[in-house]
Amino acid sequence: MSTPLHQLTDHGQSAWIDYLSRRFIHDGDLTSLVEQGVRGVTSNPTIFQAAIAEGSAYDDQFREVLATESDAKAVFLALACADIQATCDALAEVHAQGDETRDGWVSLEVDPHLAHDTAATVAEAARLHALIDRPNLFIKIPATEEGIPAIEETIAAGIPVNVTLLFSLDRHRAAAQAYIRGLRRLQSSGGDLRTVASVASFFVSRVDTEADKWLDAVDDHDTLRGTLGIANAKLAYQTYLQLFTGAVWNDLADAGASPQRCLWASTGVKNPDYRDVVYIEQLIGPDTVTTMPRDTLEAFRDHGTVADTLTDGLDDARATMQRFADAGLDYADLTALLEREGVEKFVASFDQLFATITARRDELIPE
């Protein structure tokens, strides 16, 4: 039976889920969702922190790992490695479809403490890639100023990358250009471009949350609420169309390269006044990915409407950006703040994750 998730595929968009836990993998939930149209999985430090803190699913492996390892990060990587490998294997058949879908990817993020250290990010990406050892693994690298050259280096090394924490149009363009430079270097070194791919995770609802907060201090601009995130994403897709067409790109495509698709992230609605699937329904278009938190995915399966919307209202999107500027919003300041806060939130989740592991260790192996 066709589901709204299958219908997204018919419109050229891949539905991924932004959720991961051991029970989700081993109790059949992931397999069921793949059958219903889910084509990939994304994770982040917050997701892993919640999964490991929940219940006893990890206890047996905890005890096994703790017999030889006490460092919290090493313990985490052992637990995460098992989950990511199992998820990659569950999606291997989807990934094996190859050029037709470029799907079946599973994402694992580099330590967010390294977000402002290019060399350390490159080294961590290579380490995680070797540790997981699966062809359908994406290494998530944040699109900080220091992350952009790390993306190029990682792609040049033949490692697929999910560029995360993208908020601004300029930073999105820089990430896409870094991907293209990395592909050229990989090609020059004799690498196989068919084994490398990338997505650009462009965050949506967080933009509206921060813009709406700013609007709270501005009078007579209620009509702008909840409009910046979608406008921003629609214009990002136009950047994608510009960079991944034409003679320069076609040379790489002929050698087996795939374009760096836009991935709509942060699609869960933060404001209860907004339609719960608005960030899915308003950004449907070809050669894109939408990754949804589990509750958003369930809502979309229940009452989502599928239609080509991504290229509709481009003039309105540009007008929205201008209206915010006319109202006094500094777009560069807003997106820079969102990037800083995004890194800080992931660092806090990573630290909380290590604290959870330490507490669980003390419970399982008391002194």
C-alpha positions in Angstrom: 0.0 0.0 0.0 1.3 3.4 -0.9 2.0 5.7 2.0 2.7 9.5 2.1 6.3 8.5 2.4 6.2 6.5 -0.8 4.4 9.5 -2.4 7.4 11.7 -1.5 9.6 9.3 -3.4 7.3 9.7 -6.4 8.0 13.4 -6.2 11.7 12.9 -6.1 12.2 13.4 -2.4 13.6 10.9 0.0 12.1 10.5 3.5 14.7 9.8 6.3 14.1 9.5 10.0 16.0 11.6 12.5 16.0 9.0 15.3 18.0 6.0 16.4 18.0 3.6 19.4 18.9 0.0 19.9 15.3 -1.1 20.5 14.2 0.8 17.4 16.7 -1.3 15.4 16.2 -4.7 16.9 12.5 -4.7 17.7 11.6 -4.3 14.0 10.5 -0.7 14.0 13.2 0.4 11.6 12.5 -2.5 9.2 8.8 -1.6 9.2 9.5 2.0 8.4 11.8 1.1 5.6 9.0 -1.0 4.1 6.7 2.1 4.4 9.2 4.3 2.6 11.9 5.5 4.9 15.1 5.7 2.9 17.8 6.8 5.5 18.6 7.5 9.1 20.2 10.5 10.7 21.6 10.7 14.3 23.2 13.3 16.5 24.6 13.6 20.0 21.2 14.5 21.4 19.6 11.4 19.9 22.3 9.1 21.2 22.1 10.6 24.7 18.4 10.0 24.9 18.7 6.4 23.5 21.5 5.4 25.9 19.8 7.0 28.9 16.5 5.1 28.2 16.0 1.7 29.7 18.4 -1.3 29.8 18.8 -2.1 26.1 22.5 -1.3 26.2 23.4 -2.9 29.6 24.8 -6.2 28.2 27.2 -4.4 25.9 28.0 -1.9 28.6 29.2 -4.6 30.9 31.3 -6.2 28.1 32.9 -2.9 27.1 33.5 -1.8 30.7 35.5 -4.9 31.3 38.3 -3.4 29.2 37.5 0.3 28.8 36.7 3.1 31.2 36.9 6.2 29.1 33.4 7.6 28.5 34.0 8.6 24.9 35.5 5.2 24.0 32.5 3.5 25.7 30.1 5.7 23.7 31.9 4.9 20.4 31.6 1.2 21.1 27.9 1.4 21.7 27.3 3.8 18.8 29.4 1.7 16.5 27.2 -1.3 17.1 24.0 0.7 16.4 25.3 2.5 13.4 26.6 -0.7 11.8 23.3 -2.5 12.4 21.4 0.4 10.9 23.7 0.5 7.8 23.2 -3.2 7.3 19.4 -2.7 7.6 19.5 -0.1 4.8 22.1 -1.9 2.7 19.6 -3.1 0.2 18.2 0.5 -0.3 21.8 1.8 -0.7 22.6 -1.0 -3.2 20.1 0.5 -5.6 22.9 3.0 -6.3 22.5 5.8 -8.8 18.7 5.5 -8.9 18.2 6.7 -5.4 21.5 7.6 -3.7 19.7 6.6 -0.5 20.2 4.1 2.3 22.6 6.4 4.2 23.1 6.4 8.0 24.7 9.5 9.6 27.2 9.6 12.5 28.5 13.0 13.8 32.0 13.9 14.7 32.6 15.0 18.2 31.1 18.5 18.3 33.9 19.7 20.6 36.0 19.6 17.4 33.7 21.9 15.4 36.2 24.7 15.3 39.3 22.6 14.7 39.7 21.7 11.0 42.6 19.2 11.4 41.0 17.4 14.3 37.7 17.1 12.5 39.4 15.6 9.4 41.2 13.1 11.6 38.0 12.2 13.5 36.0 11.8 10.3 38.7 9.3 9.0 38.7 7.5 12.3 34.9 7.1 12.4 34.8 6.1 8.8 37.3 3.3 9.4 35.6 2.2 12.7 32.2 1.8 11.2 33.5 0.3 7.9 30.3 0.5 5.9 29.8 2.0 2.4 26.6 3.7 3.3 27.9 5.7 6.3 27.7 9.5 6.2 30.1 11.4 8.5 28.4 14.5 9.8 30.6 17.6 9.8 29.2 20.9 11.0 29.4 23.8 8.5 31.4 26.1 10.8 34.1 28.3 9.2 36.6 25.6 10.2 34.3 22.9 9.1 34.2 24.0 5.4 37.8 23.0 4.7 37.3 19.8 6.7 34.5 18.9 4.3 36.7 19.4 1.3 39.5 17.3 2.8 37.1 14.5 3.9 35.5 14.3 0.5 38.9 14.3 -1.2 39.8 11.3 1.0 36.8 9.5 -0.4 34.6 9.7 2.7 30.9 10.6 2.3 29.8 13.6 4.3 26.6 14.9 5.7 27.2 18.7 6.2 25.2 19.7 9.2 24.1 22.9 11.1 23.5 24.9 7.9 21.5 28.0 8.5 22.7 30.7 6.0 22.6 30.8 2.3 26.2 31.9 2.1 27.4 29.0 4.3 25.3 26.6 2.2 27.0 27.8 -1.0 30.4 27.4 0.7 29.7 23.9 1.7 28.5 22.9 -1.8 31.6 24.5 -3.3 33.8 22.6 -0.8 32.1 19.3 -1.9 32.8 20.1 -5.5 36.5 20.9 -4.8 36.8 17.7 -2.8 35.4 15.7 -5.7 37.8 17.3 -8.2 40.7 16.4 -5.9 39.4 12.8 -5.4 39.1 12.5 -9.2 42.7 13.8 -9.7 44.0 11.3 -7.3 42.3 8.4 -9.1 39.5 7.9 -6.7 36.1 6.5 -7.6 33.5 9.3 -7.5 30.7 6.8 -7.5 31.5 5.7 -3.9 31.2 9.3 -2.5 28.1 11.4 -1.9 27.0 14.3 0.3 23.9 16.0 1.6 23.7 19.5 2.9 21.5 19.5 6.1 19.8 22.9 6.0 17.9 23.6 9.2 14.4 25.0 9.0 12.3 25.3 12.2 15.2 26.6 14.3 15.3 29.6 11.9 11.7 30.4 12.6 12.1 29.9 16.3 14.8 32.5 16.5 13.2 34.8 14.0 9.9 34.7 15.9 11.7 35.4 19.1 13.2 38.5 17.4 9.7 39.5 16.1 8.4 39.4 19.7 10.3 42.7 20.2 9.0 44.3 17.0 5.5 45.7 16.6 3.2 45.2 13.6 5.0 42.3 12.0 2.8 39.3 13.0 2.4 38.3 9.3 6.1 37.5 9.2 5.9 34.8 11.9 6.8 31.3 10.7 7.8 32.5 7.3 11.6 32.9 7.3 12.6 29.2 7.7 10.7 28.0 4.6 11.7 31.1 2.5 15.4 30.5 3.5 15.2 26.8 2.4 13.5 27.5 -0.9 16.3 29.9 -1.8 18.9 27.3 -0.7 17.4 24.9 -3.2 18.0 27.5 -5.9 21.7 27.6 -5.0 21.7 23.8 -5.4 20.2 24.1 -8.9 22.8 26.7 -9.8 25.8 24.8 -8.7 24.9 21.3 -9.7 24.0 22.0 -13.3 26.1 23.1 -16.3 29.3 22.1 -18.0 31.6 22.1 -14.9 29.3 19.9 -12.9 28.4 17.7 -15.8 32.1 16.7 -16.2 32.1 15.4 -12.6 28.7 13.8 -13.1 30.0 12.0 -16.2 32.7 10.6 -13.9 30.2 9.2 -11.5 29.7 12.0 -9.1 26.3 12.7 -7.5 25.1 16.2 -6.5 25.0 17.3 -2.9 21.3 17.2 -2.3 19.6 19.6 0.1 18.4 17.8 3.2 15.7 19.6 5.2 16.6 19.1 8.9 15.0 20.5 12.0 11.6 19.8 10.5 9.8 19.2 13.8 7.5 22.1 14.6 8.5 24.0 17.7 5.5 26.4 17.8 2.2 24.6 18.5 0.3 27.3 16.5 1.9 26.0 13.3 0.7 23.0 11.3 2.7 20.0 12.6 3.9 18.9 9.2 4.3 22.4 7.6 8.1 22.0 7.2 7.6 18.8 5.3 4.6 19.9 3.1 6.1 23.2 2.0 9.5 21.9 0.9 8.7 18.9 -1.4 10.7 18.8 -4.6 13.0 16.6 -6.7 16.5 15.5 -5.7 16.0 16.5 -2.0 15.9 14.7 1.3 13.6 15.5 4.3 14.6 14.0 7.7 11.9 13.9 10.3 11.9 13.3 14.1 9.8 10.3 14.8 6.7 12.2 16.0 6.8 14.4 12.9 7.1 11.3 10.6 4.1 9.7 12.3 2.1 12.9 11.9 3.0 13.1 8.2 2.1 9.4 7.6 -1.3 10.2 9.2 -2.3 13.4 7.5 0.5 14.7 5.3 -0.3 16.2 1.9 2.1 15.6 -0.9 2.5 18.1 -3.8 5.4 19.8 -5.5 5.9 22.9 -3.4 9.6 23.6 -3.3 9.8 25.8 -6.3 6.5 27.5 -5.7 6.4 31.1 -4.4 10.1 32.0 -5.1 9.2 35.7 -5.5 7.4 35.5 -2.2 10.4 33.9 -0.6 12.7 36.7 -1.8 10.1 39.2 -0.7 10.0 37.6 2.8 13.7 37.9 3.1 13.5 41.6 2.1 10.6 42.3 4.5 12.7 40.9 7.4 15.6 43.1 6.3 13.3 46.1 6.1 12.0 45.4 9.6 15.5 45.5 10.9 16.5 41.9 11.2 20.2 41.3 10.5 20.2 37.9 8.7 23.9 37.4 9.0 23.8 37.9 12.8 20.7 35.6 13.1 22.3 32.7 11.2 25.6 33.2 13.0 23.8 33.0 16.3 22.0 29.8 15.3 25.3 28.2 14.2 26.9 29.0 17.6 23.9 27.8 19.5 23.7 24.7 17.4 27.3 23.7 18.2 26.8 24.6 21.9 23.7 22.4 22.1 25.4 19.4 20.5 28.4 19.9 22.8 26.1 20.0 25.8 24.4 16.8 24.6 27.8 15.1 24.2 28.8 16.2 27.7 25.5 14.9 29.0 26.0 11.7 27.1 29.4 11.2 28.8 27.8 11.9 32.2 25.1 9.4 31.4 27.7 6.7 30.5 29.7 7.4 33.7 26.5 7.2 35.9 25.5 3.9 34.1 29.0 2.5 34.6 28.8 3.2 38.3 25.4 1.5 38.5 26.5 -1.6 36.6 29.9 -2.0 38.1 29.8 -0.4 41.6 33.0 -0.1 43.4 
